[in-house]
Amino acid sequence: MQENKSVKIVQVDGKDLYLTNAVLDEDKIGYSVTNKYGIVNQRRFRANLDYSLELIKLREVYKDVYGSDDFSFTLSGFEFTKHVCSVTFKYSVKEFNRLSSDTYIRHDVDFRKAVFDDCVWLSDDGQLLGIQAGRKVEKPVSPELLGKWFEVVDGKYKSTEKFKTIMSGKKIREWVYENGFYMDGIKFVRFMRSAGSARTGKCLFIDERMYPLIHEWEMCGLEIKEGDECDLAGIESYISLTASSIIGAIQIKPENILLVDDYESVFRDTVVAVEQGDDGHLKAIEKEVEISNSIWDGESLIDVSLMGEYSPYGFILLRNSFFKSAAFNCNLQQWFKDNGITEVSQLNGKTLARSIDQVLYITTPSSIKYLKYGTFESWSSHISSVFGVVKHEKKPKFLNGKGVKVSYQIINTLAMTREDVAEFLKPSLDYLDLIKHDIAAFRWHIHFKAQRETDLVNRTKNDVVYRLLGVSDDFVKTKMFWEFKKDSIRSFISELKLGHVIVNGSYHTIVGNPIELLKQAIGQFEGKSELGYGKIHTKRFQFNKKLLCCRSPHTSSGNLLLAENVENKDIERYFNFTTEIVTVNSIGENILQRLSGADFDSDTVLITDNEVLTRCAAKYYNTFKVPTMIVDSAKKKRHYTSEDKADLDIFCFNDNIGVIVNLSQEINTIMFDRINRYGDWKGAMDAYYDNCLLSILSEIAI
């Protein structure tokens, strides 16, 4: 495998592609990232191809197509490629478009042929093709020639900004998807986009010569022809899974895999149901509804023998073609041995294994996306045995691995009085007073700050001051020290004002009903929960204690979870979980909606035993019912065409999550203000229902 580094690629807006490709000359250069001397403009390479299974395959495909290894080149210590490009669609094409800070060019001419005379570029028949604004002009052209677009002010041309739109961003996207574009003589066609990129409107394009081979690989044997009706949204999402950034890889052979059925836990619960009203708008109403939980959604179990260098971790997030799953560290062969499973025929599922010792990985259809379109056998025959490792759990950054910062969002959904806030902040304010007045405490503070600092300059600065304080006590008398200390104190106070208060706790990766999944593998699961309602299991905290759990982003009081941490001998025996893994139960319990639409493909929850936070969460815990999505998600019929791909990407383009979360916090403030002013929570329920709408909208936006 190649060195695990990303490769820089060009990022360009569709407007610039249209302007350079709609007027192609015979050489078909199109958009260019090199100057006339052939020197590459590195500033144009503003995007990255992450190290991934996709990047590894792209290198292979390039070699097959071009017969060489020069897929990329190195400059200034970075790796670049001109064969993949990221395209944004932020801008529209106007009658005149700004080429640089002072130069405007008409939309239908090639700016590279511009010849300015006294700050204007005119065609042979005297039409205005371009203008240089902000420069002294000897003989201004007539107002008729300048039209509504430009004027003369103080002897200089100035734009009036009254340019008609020729092509909107939407139309440009459709044009680029349909026609592709040329960049430095290479023809590009649409490649793929990830779910995250779709939300920001970006899309990857690729060298047309490379596309057939990489597309054949990413489709994993599925044959979808141009114009076929299909689940376009699903296909586009799943083919991009191999493009996820990875930190390494492990080997899982097809015969190691046991595929068992998913399980839906169906029950009734009283919730705040968010559903579509007769007028087409969402509404929130408290009522009893039917809940259906997929209790192993996105979850797998992996025998520790397959984990390799990742065996110390409780889980690894894996990627392969049409595959995405959080694999939890398990003593699977021990489970088989303890339950007398000696033959493959005793298993409850599909496997290519011929002997029980080959079965080292249990998964479900929720992780193998391919099963929506093809068979397990077909998928197994097309995938590589190399599975990319995206991430694993990590320890918290604070309090020597035992502390985590809460957010203002969490604090703002708790019914905290002035006294509660004072009690909650007391440890932080005491600590602030200590580092202000005790040099030894301040030195300890910056030592740990240096360890968790991600910015190299700031980390170095903290480390230097820490070391100088150890060299001589007289360093505290210097101007450098006192300015540094003042800035550090100010930064700490700013963090507190933002609600970033450090508490005992950590972010836990959630695993759902893993013992039940082991039982499903041998046909012994009967739909009953091993943990029980309202219970969780984590080694991080004391057993038989109430803990507060919540996800991020966090919008609503109904998305807080109070659960009892309980001991479980079977989990301890059959799973190698770290203190950053938490087992939860979703059988007969509306926990997935309570945790903001969680599933088990590596979602995390903040867990703390902070007494003030847990006490405040309990005040209205049963009053504020869980916001629950009852919205129908009818799929729009689409076809495998450039037009429908553009339509889908336009539909997916939204950047609303920040707006939604911020608005929810304003409503939380109003809600608790009403409760504290009037002592009547019923009068605040309208505000709470509005917040439930936003909670569900945040799930939809993500």
C-alpha positions in Angstrom: 0.0 0.0 0.0 1.1 3.6 -0.7 2.3 5.9 2.1 -0.8 7.0 3.9 -0.8 10.7 2.8 -3.4 12.7 1.0 -2.9 14.1 -2.5 -3.7 17.7 -3.3 -6.1 18.3 -6.2 -7.4 21.4 -8.0 -10.6 23.0 -6.6 -12.3 25.2 -9.0 -15.8 26.8 -9.3 -18.1 25.8 -12.1 -18.3 29.4 -13.2 -14.6 29.4 -14.1 -15.0 26.1 -15.9 -17.8 27.4 -18.0 -16.1 30.6 -18.9 -12.9 28.7 -20.1 -14.7 25.8 -21.8 -17.6 27.5 -23.5 -15.0 29.3 -25.7 -12.6 26.4 -26.4 -10.0 26.8 -29.0 -8.6 24.1 -31.2 -6.1 23.0 -28.6 -8.8 22.4 -26.1 -6.8 23.6 -23.2 -9.8 24.8 -21.2 -9.2 25.8 -17.6 -5.5 25.9 -16.8 -3.5 25.6 -13.6 -0.2 26.4 -15.3 1.1 29.6 -16.7 2.6 30.1 -20.2 5.9 28.8 -18.9 4.4 25.5 -17.8 4.8 26.4 -14.0 2.0 25.0 -11.9 0.0 27.4 -9.7 0.0 25.5 -6.4 -2.6 27.8 -4.9 -5.2 26.3 -7.3 -4.8 22.9 -5.5 -7.1 23.8 -2.5 -8.7 20.3 -2.1 -7.4 16.9 -1.1 -7.9 13.3 -2.1 -7.6 11.6 1.3 -5.6 8.5 1.7 -8.2 5.8 1.0 -9.1 2.6 -0.8 -10.2 4.8 -3.6 -6.8 6.6 -3.9 -5.0 3.3 -3.8 -7.2 2.1 -6.7 -6.8 5.3 -8.6 -3.1 4.8 -8.7 -3.6 1.3 -10.1 -6.1 2.5 -12.7 -3.8 5.3 -13.9 -0.9 2.9 -14.4 -3.3 0.6 -16.4 -4.4 3.5 -18.6 -1.2 5.4 -19.1 1.4 2.7 -18.5 3.3 4.8 -16.0 3.5 5.7 -12.3 3.3 9.5 -12.7 -0.3 9.8 -11.4 1.0 12.5 -9.2 4.0 14.9 -8.8 5.8 16.4 -5.8 6.4 20.1 -5.2 7.4 21.8 -1.9 7.1 18.5 -0.1 3.5 17.9 -1.1 2.0 15.5 -3.6 -0.3 16.8 -6.3 -2.3 15.3 -9.1 -4.0 16.9 -12.1 -6.2 13.9 -12.9 -8.9 14.4 -10.3 -10.6 17.7 -9.6 -13.0 19.1 -7.0 -15.7 21.4 -8.4 -17.9 23.8 -6.4 -20.9 25.7 -7.7 -21.0 28.9 -5.6 -21.1 31.5 -8.4 -23.2 32.4 -11.4 -22.0 33.6 -14.8 -22.8 37.3 -15.4 -22.7 39.4 -18.6 -19.3 40.6 -17.4 -17.3 38.5 -14.9 -14.5 39.7 -12.7 -11.2 38.1 -13.8 -9.1 39.7 -11.1 -9.5 42.6 -8.7 -9.8 45.2 -11.4 -10.4 43.3 -14.7 -13.8 42.4 -16.1 -14.3 40.2 -19.2 -17.5 39.5 -21.2 -18.9 36.0 -20.7 -18.7 34.8 -24.2 -15.0 35.6 -25.1 -11.7 34.0 -24.2 -9.9 36.2 -21.6 -6.6 34.8 -22.7 -6.9 36.7 -25.9 -7.5 40.0 -24.3 -5.6 43.0 -25.6 -6.2 46.1 -23.6 -5.7 49.6 -24.9 -6.2 52.4 -22.5 -8.0 50.0 -20.1 -10.5 48.7 -22.6 -10.6 45.6 -24.9 -12.7 46.1 -28.0 -13.7 43.7 -30.7 -13.0 44.3 -34.4 -16.4 45.8 -34.8 -16.1 48.0 -31.7 -18.0 46.0 -29.1 -16.8 46.1 -25.5 -15.2 42.8 -24.5 -13.3 43.8 -21.4 -12.4 46.6 -19.1 -9.8 47.4 -16.4 -11.3 49.3 -13.6 -9.6 51.5 -11.0 -6.8 52.7 -13.4 -6.3 56.1 -14.8 -7.7 56.4 -18.3 -6.5 58.9 -20.9 -9.5 59.0 -23.2 -12.6 57.3 -21.8 -14.9 55.6 -24.3 -18.4 56.8 -24.8 -21.2 56.1 -22.1 -23.1 54.2 -24.8 -20.2 51.7 -25.2 -20.0 51.4 -21.4 -23.7 50.7 -21.2 -25.3 50.1 -17.8 -22.3 48.0 -16.7 -19.6 50.6 -16.2 -19.1 54.4 -15.6 -16.3 56.8 -15.4 -15.5 58.2 -11.9 -12.5 60.5 -11.3 -11.0 59.5 -14.6 -11.2 55.7 -13.9 -13.7 53.1 -15.0 -15.9 51.7 -12.3 -18.3 48.8 -12.3 -21.9 49.5 -11.6 -22.4 45.8 -10.7 -25.6 45.8 -12.8 -24.7 42.6 -14.6 -27.5 40.3 -15.8 -27.1 36.7 -14.8 -26.4 34.5 -17.9 -26.2 31.2 -16.1 -27.1 30.4 -12.4 -25.1 28.1 -10.3 -27.8 25.4 -10.8 -27.6 25.7 -14.6 -23.8 25.7 -14.5 -23.9 22.4 -12.5 -26.2 20.9 -15.1 -24.0 22.1 -17.9 -20.8 20.7 -16.3 -22.4 17.4 -15.4 -23.6 16.9 -19.0 -20.6 18.2 -20.9 -17.7 17.7 -18.6 -14.8 20.1 -19.1 -11.2 20.4 -20.2 -8.4 21.3 -17.8 -4.9 21.8 -19.3 -6.0 19.6 -22.3 -7.4 16.7 -20.2 -11.1 16.0 -20.6 -12.9 15.6 -17.2 -16.2 13.9 -16.5 -18.2 13.6 -13.3 -16.8 11.1 -10.9 -18.4 11.0 -7.4 -19.3 12.9 -4.4 -19.5 11.9 -0.7 -22.5 12.6 1.5 -20.5 15.4 3.2 -19.5 16.9 -0.1 -23.1 16.8 -1.3 -24.2 19.0 1.6 -21.6 21.6 0.7 -22.3 21.4 -3.0 -19.0 19.9 -4.1 -18.4 17.1 -6.6 -15.3 15.3 -7.9 -14.5 15.0 -11.6 -11.9 12.7 -13.1 -9.8 12.3 -16.2 -12.2 10.8 -18.8 -9.7 8.1 -19.7 -9.5 6.8 -16.2 -13.3 6.8 -15.6 -14.4 3.5 -17.2 -12.0 1.4 -15.1 -12.5 3.1 -11.8 -16.3 3.2 -12.3 -16.3 -0.6 -13.0 -14.4 -1.1 -9.8 -16.6 1.1 -7.6 -19.8 -0.5 -8.9 -18.6 -3.8 -7.6 -20.2 -5.9 -10.4 -23.6 -4.0 -10.4 -24.7 -3.2 -13.9 -26.6 0.1 -14.1 -26.8 1.5 -17.6 -27.2 5.1 -18.6 -30.9 6.1 -18.4 -31.9 3.2 -16.1 -34.3 4.0 -13.3 -32.6 3.4 -9.9 -32.1 4.4 -6.3 -29.7 7.1 -7.4 -29.4 8.7 -4.0 -28.3 5.3 -2.5 -26.0 4.4 -5.3 -24.2 7.8 -5.2 -23.8 7.5 -1.4 -22.5 4.0 -1.4 -20.0 4.1 -4.2 -18.2 6.9 -2.3 -17.7 4.8 0.8 -14.3 3.7 -0.5 -13.2 7.4 -0.7 -13.4 7.8 3.1 -10.1 8.7 4.7 -8.4 5.7 6.3 -5.5 5.3 8.8 -4.6 1.8 7.8 -6.1 -1.5 6.7 -6.8 -5.1 7.9 -7.4 -8.4 6.0 -10.9 -10.0 6.2 -11.4 -12.8 3.7 -14.9 -13.5 2.4 -14.9 -16.9 4.1 -14.3 -15.1 7.5 -17.7 -13.4 7.3 -21.0 -14.6 8.7 -24.1 -12.6 7.5 -27.1 -12.8 9.9 -30.4 -11.0 9.7 -31.0 -7.6 11.2 -33.7 -7.4 13.9 -36.4 -4.7 14.2 -37.6 -4.1 17.8 -41.2 -2.8 17.4 -43.0 -1.3 20.3 -45.3 1.7 21.3 -44.2 4.8 23.2 -45.6 8.2 24.1 -43.4 10.8 22.3 -43.4 14.2 20.7 -44.1 13.0 17.2 -42.8 15.2 14.4 -44.9 14.5 11.3 -46.2 16.1 8.2 -49.5 18.0 8.5 -52.2 18.3 5.9 -50.7 21.6 4.7 -47.4 19.9 4.0 -45.6 21.5 6.9 -44.0 19.6 9.8 -45.9 19.7 13.1 -45.0 18.4 16.6 -47.7 16.7 18.8 -47.4 14.5 21.9 -49.0 11.1 21.3 -48.4 7.4 21.4 -46.8 6.0 18.3 -45.2 2.8 17.0 -41.4 2.8 17.2 -39.2 0.5 15.2 -35.5 0.2 16.1 -33.0 -1.6 14.0 -31.0 -2.8 16.9 -27.7 -3.6 15.1 -27.8 -0.8 12.5 -24.3 -0.4 11.0 -22.7 -2.7 13.6 -20.5 -5.8 13.3 -18.5 -8.0 15.6 -14.9 -8.9 14.8 -12.8 -11.6 16.4 -9.7 -10.1 18.1 -7.5 -12.3 15.9 -8.4 -10.2 12.9 -7.7 -6.9 14.6 -3.9 -7.0 14.1 -2.3 -3.7 15.3 -5.7 -2.4 16.3 -6.4 -5.2 18.9 -5.9 -2.8 21.8 -9.0 -0.9 20.7 -12.6 -1.6 21.4 -13.7 -1.0 17.8 -12.6 0.0 14.3 -14.7 1.7 11.7 -14.3 -0.2 8.4 -14.8 0.6 4.7 -15.0 -1.5 1.6 -17.0 -1.5 -1.6 -20.6 -0.9 -0.7 -19.7 -1.6 2.9 -19.6 0.6 6.0 -19.6 -0.8 9.5 -18.3 -0.3 13.1 -16.6 -3.6 14.0 -16.5 -4.2 17.8 -13.6 -6.2 19.3 -15.0 -9.6 20.2 -13.9 -13.1 21.4 -16.0 -14.7 18.8 -14.3 -18.1 18.7 -14.6 -18.3 22.5 -18.3 -17.7 22.2 -18.6 -20.6 19.7 -16.5 -22.8 22.0 -18.6 -22.0 25.1 -21.8 -22.7 23.3 -20.8 -26.0 21.7 -20.7 -24.6 18.1 -18.3 -26.8 16.2 -19.8 -27.0 12.7 -20.7 -24.3 10.2 -24.1 -25.9 9.8 -24.9 -24.8 13.4 -24.7 -21.2 12.5 -27.8 -19.0 11.8 -26.9 -17.1 8.6 -24.9 -17.1 5.4 -21.2 -17.8 5.2 -18.7 -19.1 2.7 -16.7 -20.7 5.5 -16.1 -24.4 5.4 -15.0 -24.8 9.1 -16.1 -22.9 12.2 -12.6 -21.6 12.9 -12.8 -19.6 9.7 -15.8 -17.6 11.0 -14.2 -14.5 12.5 -16.6 -11.6 11.6 -20.4 -11.2 12.1 -22.3 -8.6 10.2 -25.8 -7.8 9.0 -27.4 -6.4 5.8 -27.5 -2.9 7.4 -23.7 -2.8 6.9 -23.5 -4.4 3.5 -25.2 -1.8 1.3 -24.7 -4.0 -1.7 -27.5 -6.3 -0.6 -30.0 -3.6 -1.6 -29.1 -4.4 -5.2 -27.4 -7.7 -5.3 -26.6 -10.9 -3.4 -24.1 -11.7 -0.6 -22.3 -14.2 -2.9 -21.9 -11.6 -5.7 -20.6 -9.0 -3.2 -18.2 -11.5 -1.7 -16.8 -12.3 -5.1 -16.1 -8.7 -6.1 -14.7 -7.1 -3.0 -11.0 -7.0 -1.9 -10.0 -8.7 1.3 -8.4 -5.4 2.2 -10.8 -3.4 4.5 -9.9 0.2 5.2 -9.7 1.3 8.8 -11.2 4.8 9.2 -10.8 5.3 12.9 -11.0 3.8 16.4 -12.0 5.2 19.7 -9.8 7.8 21.5 -9.2 8.9 25.1 -10.4 12.4 26.1 -7.8 15.2 25.9 -8.4 16.6 29.3 -7.6 15.7 33.0 -5.0 13.2 31.9 -7.5 11.3 29.7 -10.5 11.5 32.1 -12.0 14.9 31.2 -14.2 16.2 28.4 -15.5 19.6 27.5 -19.3 20.0 27.5 -20.8 22.5 25.1 -23.2 25.4 25.6 -25.8 23.3 23.7 -25.8 20.7 26.5 -25.9 23.3 29.3 -28.7 25.2 27.5 -31.0 22.2 27.5 -30.7 21.6 31.2 -33.0 23.2 33.8 -30.2 25.0 35.7 -30.9 27.6 38.3 -28.5 30.4 39.2 -27.4 28.2 42.1 -26.9 25.2 39.9 -24.7 27.2 37.5 -22.6 28.5 40.4 -22.1 25.0 41.8 -21.3 23.6 38.3 -18.7 26.3 37.6 -17.1 26.3 41.1 -14.3 23.7 40.2 -13.4 25.6 37.0 -13.3 29.0 38.8 -11.3 27.5 41.7 -8.9 26.1 39.1 -8.8 29.5 37.4 -7.9 31.1 40.7 -5.2 28.5 41.2 -3.4 29.0 37.9 -3.6 32.8 38.4 -1.7 32.7 41.7 0.3 29.5 41.8 3.2 29.2 39.3 3.5 25.5 39.8 -0.2 25.0 38.9 0.2 27.3 35.9 3.2 25.3 34.7 1.2 22.1 35.0 -1.7 23.8 33.1 0.4 24.7 30.1 2.2 21.3 30.1 -1.1 19.6 29.4 -2.2 22.3 27.1 0.9 21.7 25.0 0.1 18.0 24.9 -3.4 18.5 23.5 -2.7 21.5 21.2 -3.2 20.7 17.5 -1.6 23.8 16.2 2.2 23.4 15.9 3.0 27.0 16.7 0.9 27.1 19.8 2.1 23.7 20.9 5.7 24.8 20.6 5.0 28.1 22.4 3.4 26.3 25.4 6.2 23.7 25.5 8.9 26.4 25.4 7.4 28.3 28.3 6.9 25.1 30.2 10.6 24.2 29.8 11.8 27.7 30.7 9.8 27.7 33.9 11.7 24.5 34.8 15.1 26.0 34.0 14.9 29.1 36.2 12.5 30.7 38.7 13.6 34.1 37.4 11.8 33.5 34.1 8.5 34.5 35.8 10.0 38.1 36.0 10.2 38.5 32.3 7.8 40.4 30.1 7.5 37.4 27.8 6.2 35.2 30.6 3.6 37.7 31.9 2.2 38.4 28.4 2.0 34.6 27.8 0.3 34.1 31.1 -2.2 36.9 30.5 -3.1 35.4 27.1 -3.5 31.9 28.6 -5.8 33.1 31.4 -7.8 35.2 28.9 -8.2 32.1 26.6 -9.3 29.9 29.6 -12.0 32.5 30.5 -13.2 32.8 26.9 -13.6 29.0 26.8 -15.7 29.1 30.0 -17.9 31.9 28.5 -18.5 29.6 25.5 -19.8 26.9 27.8 -16.7 24.7 27.3 -16.5 23.5 30.9 -14.3 20.4 31.6 -16.1 17.6 33.4 -15.3 14.1 34.4 -16.3 12.0 31.4 -15.6 11.1 27.8 -17.1 10.6 24.3 -18.1 6.9 24.1 -18.7 4.9 20.9 -22.0 3.2 21.2 -22.6 -0.5 20.5 -26.1 -1.9 20.5 -27.1 -5.2 22.1 -23.9 -7.1 21.2 -24.7 -10.2 23.3 -27.9 -10.5 21.4 -26.0 -10.3 18.1 -23.8 -13.2 19.3 -27.0 -15.2 20.1 -28.5 -14.3 16.7 -25.4 -15.9 15.1 -26.2 -19.3 16.7 -30.0 -19.1 16.5 -30.6 -18.4 20.2 -31.8 -14.8 20.1 -35.5 -14.5 21.1 -36.0 -10.7 21.0 -35.2 -10.2 24.7 -32.7 -7.6 26.1 -29.7 -8.7 28.0 -29.1 -5.2 29.7 -32.8 -4.2 30.2 -34.6 -1.0 29.9 -32.8 2.2 30.9 -29.5 0.4 31.4 -26.1 0.9 29.8 -22.7 -0.8 30.4 -19.3 1.0 30.4 -16.1 0.3 32.4 -15.4 4.0 32.5 -17.7 4.7 35.4 -18.8 3.1 38.7 -21.6 0.5 38.3 -25.1 1.1 39.7 -24.8 4.8 39.1 -26.9 7.2 37.0 -25.0 8.8 34.1 -25.9 11.6 31.7 -25.5 10.9 28.0 -26.1 13.1 24.9 -25.0 13.4 21.3 -23.6 16.2 19.3 -25.1 18.4 17.8 -27.5 18.7 20.7 -30.7 20.6 20.4 -33.4 19.5 22.8 -34.0 18.6 26.4 -35.8 15.5 25.1 -32.5 14.3 23.6 -30.8 13.9 27.0 -30.4 10.3 28.3 -30.2 9.4 31.9 -29.2 5.7 32.3 -28.0 3.4 35.0 -24.6 1.9 34.4 -24.7 -1.8 35.2 -22.3 -4.7 35.3 -22.6 -7.5 32.8 -20.3 -10.6 33.0 -21.1 -11.8 29.5 -20.0 -8.4 27.9 -16.8 -8.6 30.0 -16.1 -12.1 28.9 -16.8 -11.9 25.2 -15.9 -8.3 24.3 -12.6 -6.5 24.6 -14.1 -3.1 25.2 -12.1 -0.1 26.3 -13.3 2.6 28.7 -14.5 4.6 25.6 -17.1 2.0 24.5 -20.6 2.0 25.9 -23.2 -0.8 25.4 -26.8 0.4 25.1 -30.1 -1.3 24.7 -32.6 -0.4 21.9 -35.0 -3.3 22.4 -38.3 -1.8 23.5 -36.6 1.5 24.3 -36.8 4.7 22.2 -33.1 5.3 22.8 -32.0 5.9 19.2 -34.4 8.9 18.8 -33.5 10.1 22.3 -29.9 10.2 21.1 -30.7 12.4 18.1 -31.3 9.7 15.5 -28.3 7.5 16.5 -27.2 4.3 15.0 -24.3 2.0 15.6 -21.8 2.8 12.8 -19.5 4.6 15.1 -21.8 7.3 16.6 -20.6 8.7 19.9 -22.2 10.0 23.0 -20.8 12.3 25.7 -21.1 10.5 29.1 -20.5 12.2 32.4 -21.3 11.5 36.1 -21.2 15.2 37.0 -23.7 15.4 39.8 -25.0 18.9 38.9 -25.7 18.0 35.3 -27.3 14.7 36.1 -29.4 16.3 38.8 -30.6 19.1 36.5 -31.3 16.6 33.7 -33.6 14.6 36.0 -35.8 17.6 36.8 -38.0 17.4 33.7 -36.8 14.1 32.3 -40.2 12.5 32.0 -41.9 15.8 31.2 -40.1 16.5 28.0 -40.9 13.6 25.8 -38.5 12.4 23.1 -38.7 14.2 19.7 -39.4 11.3 17.3 -39.4 11.4 13.5 -42.6 10.1 12.0 -41.9 11.8 8.6 -42.4 9.7 5.6 -39.2 9.6 3.4 -40.8 8.7 0.1 -38.0 8.3 -2.5 -38.2 10.3 -5.7 -37.8 8.2 -8.8 -34.6 9.1 -10.6 -32.6 7.7 -13.5 -28.9 7.1 -14.1 -28.4 10.3 -16.1 -26.3 13.4 -15.8 -29.5 15.5 -15.5 -30.8 13.5 -12.5 -27.4 13.4 -10.9 -27.3 17.2 -11.0 -30.9 17.4 -9.7 -30.0 15.1 -6.8 -26.9 17.0 -5.9 -28.8 20.3 -6.0 -31.4 18.8 -3.8 -28.8 17.5 -1.3 -27.0 20.8 -1.1 -27.7 22.4 2.2 -25.7 24.0 4.9 -28.4 24.5 7.4 -27.2 22.5 10.4 -25.6 25.5 12.1 -28.7 27.7 11.6 -30.9 24.9 13.0 -28.8 24.3 16.1 -28.3 28.0 16.9 -32.1 28.6 16.5 -32.8 25.7 18.9 -30.6 27.3 21.5 -32.5 30.6 21.3 -35.8 28.6 21.8 -34.3 26.7 24.7 -33.4 30.1 26.3 -37.0 31.3 25.9 -38.4 28.0 27.2 -36.4 28.0 30.4 -36.9 31.7 30.9 -40.7 31.1 31.0 -40.2 28.2 33.4 -38.0 30.2 35.8 -40.2 33.3 35.6 -43.5 31.7 36.1 -42.7 28.4 37.6 -45.1 26.7 35.2 -43.5 24.2 32.7 -46.9 23.8 30.9 -46.6 27.4 29.6 -43.3 26.5 28.0 -44.5 23.5 26.0 -45.2 25.4 22.8 -41.5 26.5 22.8 -40.5 22.9 23.5 -42.6 21.5 20.6 -40.9 24.1 18.3 -37.6 22.8 19.5 -38.6 19.2 18.8 -39.2 20.3 15.2 -35.7 21.6 15.1 -34.3 18.4 16.6 -35.8 16.3 13.8 -34.7 18.9 11.2 -31.1 18.6 12.5 -31.3 14.9 11.8 -32.7 15.4 8.4 -30.0 18.1 7.5 -27.2 15.8 8.6 
